[in-house]
């Protein structure tokens, strides 16, 4: 029974987008690993943007420097 965790920032992802992520991850596991969609679980973990960093910087600063 596979469990996929998708971690994203809490920047307004819609329920429709979340449903697409769940469907896509489930289809990927079925196609690549022959896993049963009925027993595949997908968890979307939305984290505050302030809890993310890239390249040693908080993500907001990183984005400002790499526009």
N, C-alpha and C positions, 0 to 999 in steps of 0.2 A: 504494500500500500504506500505509494509514493506521496511525499509531502514536499511541495514547492513553496518557498518563501520568497516573496518579491518585496523588497524594501524600496520605498520611494519617499520623496519629501512631500510634506503636506501642503502642496501648492495648488489646491483646487482641482484635483482629479475627480472627474464626474463618475457617478454610478455606471454610466454606459461604458466609460473607458475602463473601469475596474472589471466589468463583465467581460470586456474584450480581452483583457489580460488573463483572466481566469480561463476563458475558452481557449486562448492561444497557447497557454502553458500546458493545458490538458491535452490539446491536440498534438503538441510537440512531443510529449512523453508517450502518447499512443503511437505516433509515427516512428519515432527514433528507437524507443525501448519496448514497444509493443505492450504498454501498460494499459490496463482497463480503465477507461474514463470514470466508470462508476465507483472506483476505489481510489481515484486520484484526488488529493486535497491540495488546494491552493490557498495560501494565506497572504494577504496584502497587508503589509506593515507600514503605516504612514508615520514618518518621523518628522519632528520639527526641523525646519531648515537650519536652525541654529545648531543642530546636533550633527551636521554633515561637514566634512572637510575634504578638500582636494589639494594635492601638492603642498601639504603643510599649512594650508590656509583655510579659514572658515569659507564655506562655499560662496557666501555673498561677496566677500572680498576677492576671491578667486575669479568670480564672474565679472566683477568690475575691471579687473586687470587683464582679462582675456576676451574682451569683446571684439 
